[in-house]
Amino acid sequence: MLKIDNLTAEIDGKTILNGLSLEVAAGEIHAIMGPNGAGKSTLSYVLGGRPGYEVTGGSVTFRGQDLLDMEPHERAAAGLFLGFQYPVEIPGVSNVQFLREALNAQRKGRGEEPLSGGEFLKLAKEKAALLKLDMDMLKRNVNVGFSGGEKKRAEMVQMGILDPAFAVLDETDSGLDIDALRVVGDGINAIMRDSGKGVLLITHYQRLLDVVKPDKVSILSKGRIVKTGGPELALRLENEGYDAVMAEPA
């Protein structure tokens, strides 16, 4: 579903991704772990098409298309979702308004009819219930006054409503307490895994992986993938640390 081949990218003239190669199949949850400054968030921004990140080499193919040749809104319409480590606040715009406009813009890009107000509210209630988020929260301005856990749950509701084919989730567990972590993890499973979709899950900690249970785990270091294994690799990182695990032959 997603194939990254020898990707290099820089920001402000500094190389961050340095020959990164990775494949994620349909129906697969692939976790990315790595030390601070390894390039994990940069990878998510490059895939999402964030301005300021310049791709200097390599290729990214998404569902048979050249992802790097698409504008950010085209990537979204093609089925790519980017979850942020720090979801932004949008004062003056309600979640309901934002999500309906986003969904219908994507549907238009795919040549589909827009959802009516009633159809959208029914969908929003269903996805909010899945993430145990009160519908009153969706009537408030986007992320304004939300706790860290509420922001992440609201973002997962957004993912459920937009129904992407592939999600890049950048440290979705950041700022979550134990209960919110399980709710969000269960939401990822219900929205993505159970539908045969793909997920690139960037995280620092094993605790989210205990819920989501990835198919593969890769270590990203100095802008490239240095080791890939099964879920047991994340457990080893938790117990032994990066230096010990990465010192072994790939």
N, C-alpha and C positions, 0 to 999 in steps of 0.2 A: 504493500500500500504506500509506504514511504521509503524511498531509497536515497540516502545521502552518500555521495561519492567524492572523497578527497576534497572536502569543503574547506576553503580558507576565507577568513573574513577579518576585517579590522574596523576600528573606530578611532577617529582622530589620528590616523596614521599608525596606530599600534595594532599589531596582529594579535588577535584573540583566539580565533579558530585556526588550527594549523594542520590541515590534512585530515579532517574528521570524516570517517566513513561509518555508516550505520544503516541497517535495514529493519523496518518494523512491518510485520505482516498483518493482514486483516485478522481481527479477532485476538490480537496479541497486545498485552500490556507489558511495555518495556521500560524498566526503571533506569534512570541515569543518576549516578551518585558521583561525588568527587569533592576534593578540597575546595575551600574558598578561593575564588579567582581562577578556577579551572576553565571557565567558559560556559558554564551551564545556562545561565540566564541569557548570555549572548546567543547561544544556539536557539533558544526559544524566540528571541527577538528577530533573528535572521529568518527563521521559518515563518514568523508572522508578518514580516515585511516592515519592521519598524524603521523609520527614517534615521539616518546617521550611521547605520551599520552597512559598510560596503563589502560586498562579496568580491573577492579578488581571484578566486579560482574554484574549480570543482563544479558539481551539479547537484540539484535536488529534484527528484521526480516524485510527484504525488498523484496517485491513481492514474498513472500513465501520462501525466502532463508535466511540463516544465514549470515547477513552482516558482522559481526565481524570476520567471518572465511575467508573472502576474502581479497586479497591484494588490494591496492588502484586502480591499473589498472583494476582489475576484477570488482570492484565496479562501475567504470566508464563504462565498457563494459556492465554491467548489467542494466545501465540506470540511474546512480546517477551522478549529477553534483554539484560541490561545487563552489560557488561564494565567492571570498575573500573580506574582508573589505579593504585590501590594496593589490590590484593586483601587482604582482612582475614584474620587468623589466627583459627582456632577451636580452641583447646586442648581435648582430650578427645573430639573428634569426628573420626573417620577420613574421608578423602575418599570411600571406598567407601560408608560409611554415609550420609554427607551427600548424595551424588549419587543413591543409590537412593531415599532418602526424598523428595528434591526431584523426581525424575522421576515417581515413583508418585503424589505429591501432584498434580502437573500432569495426569497421566493421569486421575486421579480427577475432577479439575475439568472434564475434557473428556468424562467418561462412558466412559472406556476402562478395560480391565482392567489391574491392576498387573502388572509383570514379576516373575517368580520370581527367586530368588537366582541360579540358573544362567543364566537369560536375561540378567539384568543384567550378570553378570561377563563373559559373551561379548561384549556390547555395549561394556563398559568397556575390555576388552582391545583390541578393534578400534579404538576412538577413541584410546586411549593410544598404540598403535603408529603411528597417523597423525601424531601430534605427537611421536613419538620420546621418549615418557615411559615409564620403567620402571614396570611395574605395582606394584612394591614401593613406589613413591612414593605411589600411591593408597591404600595401606594405612596410611600415616602420617596424623597429625592434619592437618586442613585448613591448608595453607600454613605450618605451624609448622616453622621451621628451613629453609625453602625459600629458595633464592636468588631474585633478581628474575626471572631467566629461567625458573626452575622454576615460580614462581607464575603467570607469564603462560601458560606451556604447560599447566599444570594447569587454568587457567581456560578455555583453548581446548578441552581435553578435556571440561570441563563443558558447554561450548557444543555440542560434538559429540554428547554423550549426550542433552542436553535437546532438541536438534534444533529450534530456534526457527524461526519464519517470518521474523523480523526481529531483527537484532542492532545494538545501540548500543554501540560499542566506544570507550571513553574512553582515549586514549593507550596503546593496547596495546603500542606499541613502546618505552614507557618502561622503562629498565633492561635492555634486551636487547643482547647482543653480536651480532656479524655473523651467526654461525651460527644463534643462537636466533631472530634476526629473520626469517631466511629460513624456518625451520621454522614459525614462527607465521604468517607471511604465506602460506605454502603451505597451512597448515591452514585459514585463513580462506577461501582460494579453493576448497579441496576441500569444506568443510562448507557454505559459504554460496553462493558464486557458481555453482558447478557444479550446484546444486540449484534455481536460479531464485529464490533468496530475496533479501531486501533487507538492506543494511548501511549504517549511518550511522557512518562511521569518523572519529573525532576524532584529529588528529595535529598535531604541530609540524613534522615533518620529511618530506622527500621520500623518504628511504631505504625506509620501509615501502611507499610508493606505487610504488616501482620493482618491488616483488614483487606487490602486490595489484592495481595498475593500475585505479584508479577510473574509472567512467564520467563522473562529474562532480566538480568541486571548487568549493566555496563558501568565501568569506571571511566570517567572523563578527567584527564589530567593534562595540563599545559596545552589545551586546545585540541586534544585528539583522544579517541577511545583507546585505552591501553589494556583493558581486560574485559571479557564478557563471560558470564556464567549463568547459572540458575539462581533461584531465590537464596540458596545457601551462601552465595557470594556476599549478599547484603548482611547476613548473619555474621560472617567472618569479619566484615568491615566493622560491625558493631563491637565485636569482641576483641579484635586485634589492631584495628586502626589502618589507615591508608598506607603508611610507610611499609608495614610488614607485608601486607597483601600485594602491593605493587612491586615489591622487591623480588617477588618470585617471577620465573619465566612466564610469558603470556601463554 
